[in-house]
Amino acid sequence: MTSRKLLFTPGPLTTSAAVKGAMLHDAGSRDRDFLGTVRKIRERLLTIGGAAAPNNGGAYECVLVQGSGTFAIESVISSAIPREGKLLVLVNGAYGRRITQMARIHAIETETLETAENRKISPKAVEERLAASHGITHAAVVHCETTTGIVNPIEEIGAVAKGAGAVYIVDAMSSFGAIPVDLAATRVDFLISSANKCIEGVPGFAFVLARRDRLLEAKCRARTLSLDLYAQWAGFESDGQFRFTPPTHALLAFYQALLELEMEGGVSGRAARYRANHTALMGGMAGMGFEAYLAPEDQSYIITTFRYPSHPRFRFEDFCARLSELGFIIYPGKLTAEPCFRVGTIGQLSPPDVEALLKKMRRVLEEMGVASVTA
Ligand SMILES: *Cc1c(COP(=O)(O)O)cnc(C)c1O
């Protein structure tokens, strides 16, 4: 067994003992108890998005999808857009580019609107592109672009998409559960997130919160069998079951994670802890001389990108490996142009854990002979 390490990453994340403990059961995938858990998970996820339950007049449905977050995005992209449709992808990082890539694989006509990785997507620019282009039926954007940690203005972009009559798809993978999202106010048609990000479950499945009318339109549009979003939903509606083997243990863990989210005070309670983590991180990193990539006003409390310091003895691979030996996992960067690394402040972590990481960083830098990263 490997030793316990704290994950300062964009996911999978550190989880609580009770979340891990919830997996010490073998649930039958068609058993009544298990199906009850699946039903409660679907209802609670809608509540987090501010939507009423479907049987209570709500306009949204929750569809669980096996696999990592990318599978659920691909489920939406490959199921929601008709053969004659056209997708506009708003890109300011690697996750936006990934959506473009999957649309191309499915031979979906696609346009991209690229923004620099250190800039938020401008609703005005989106409005202009939608007005200038012909035939765009769908628009997709990433909420927190985990490449940098920047948060795009999804409500304003949603209003613009709505104005142009485009179906609106939001990848809220690394934000849902930690940054408040009101589905209706955001005018989102399909929002995607996963089990192992801010809800603090373990990997194994992802979920889509979809407007029912849009979901119904997706009937018979799917380009794959296993990622057919409509069929997956219809399966849940008919017998409460996943169409194919569900990640039973991950679902049990997730239900526990949802209870813990509620006990923490919901999204606002969780946001407060993550914000405190982030504040502790920024203070400590600045103290060591590390420079954040984003301007402070664009920086989220989810994950932070730091530039490699110019000190000749700083080697990221070495820095990262030594921290790992001490029980702390940080993450490489994902920027196209600049060498950088990332530190996440999400998951079952609190400010004392961040302080512990900072202390080890100072020790490792000293061992590497990097007295000050700015030297
Ligand atoms: C984590 C993440 C994904 C999905 O990644 P998987 O590795 O497939 O779980 C997609 N978009 C964003 C913004 C993410 O942070």
The ligand as a Gaussian input file, in Angstrom:
#p B3LYP/6-31G(d) Opt

LIG

0 1
 C      -10.921000      17.657000     -15.147000
 C      -11.516000      18.400000     -16.269000
 C      -12.115000      17.743000     -17.381000
 C      -12.219000      16.256000     -17.509000
 O      -11.099000      15.554000     -17.310000
 P      -11.132000      13.975000     -17.101000
 O       -9.677000      13.676000     -16.939000
 O      -11.721000      13.363000     -18.289000
 O      -11.936000      13.709000     -15.874000
 C      -12.718000      18.510000     -18.338000
 N      -12.757000      19.838000     -18.261000
 C      -12.208000      20.504000     -17.231000
 C      -12.335000      21.985000     -17.191000
 C      -11.573000      19.813000     -16.201000
 O      -11.043000      20.481000     -15.176000

